[in-house]
Amino acid sequence: MKEQHNCPHTAESLAMLQALSLNEKVFESRLRIAEWVEHYGEDNVYVAFSGGKDSTVLLDLVRRDYPSVPAVFCDTGLEFPEIRDFVKTIDNVTWVKPAMNFKAVIEKYGYPVVSKEQAMAISRYRNTNDPMQKYYRTHGFPNGKKGMISKKWQYLIDAPFKISERCCNVMKKNPLKAYEKNSGNMPMIGVMASESDMRTRNYLDYGCNAFETKSPQSRPVMFWSDSDIWEYLKTKSIPYSSIYDMGYSRTGCAFCAFGAHLECTPNRFQRMQDTHPRLWTYCMDKLGMREVLKECDVPIEDNQMYLELGEEE
């Protein structure tokens, strides 16, 4: 079942891969890793390593067959300290940094709220003078609703702060692209189709090994699930960042608000107040996230105090 460059990728083929056992998924992922490495050469590939569980599994899969492949960690300054500490324990990791810090990015472009697609649509609406583009952004484009601001979030058009999806590009993608340009190495990334509709569409367009895109990249665990990742870590006794043992399910940039409105209580910001109070205070007061999250109806205060009061009653 080795993937070929011109092999069609369908929802049915993705579902078949997702239904495989973990051992079968490991086999399929190693095939895709081998295809990528054989195409570019072992000295010309790298693993984009965030310190999170997904890239931890990918790095282990890659180095089982190709132990000399380097990892690259983008030190954005937005990671939890537990992530940074864990990355320091991994051999052969190159650290790269963005040209701008998060405060400068949100001041210039805007805050990452709701989702990348919605933030982009709101930003495009605000930054065009074309009345037809504004109409399409609020009513749908002729070819569908992709790129439209959801009715639920159209009120954010008038929010008293900037909104944009550019943060990830500036803070993470650009430093990695600079590394690729300087090194000539091609990336392997630990993302999964199940994480978002956008990533599912990307898989359907290119499969796991996207050779023919403007920026080629390999995603060998695209058809895995969160439970597969945890099963692999546990059964192989692979160390992972202690941030997960503090109740966090996602460990990307600590200040990112993408998807926060979908989380149950305690959400990531309420949890941060408990586990990293100084980081939480900086996020809310210095970076201005208090106003932003309030506007998006995302709770930020720890509710434990109220739970305790309720128990006393």
PyMOL commands that set and color helices and strands:
alter all, ss='L'
color gray80, all
select helices_A, chain A and resi 11-18+22-40+42-44+53-65+81-87+102-108+116-126+131-139+151-158+166-183+193-195+197-206+226-235+242-246+260-262+268-275+277-286+289-295+304-312
alter helices_A, ss='H'
color red, helices_A
select strands_A, chain A and resi 45-48+71-74+93-96+113-114+186-189+209-210+217-218+257-258
alter strands_A, ss='S'
color yellow, strands_A
deselect
rebuild
show_as cartoon
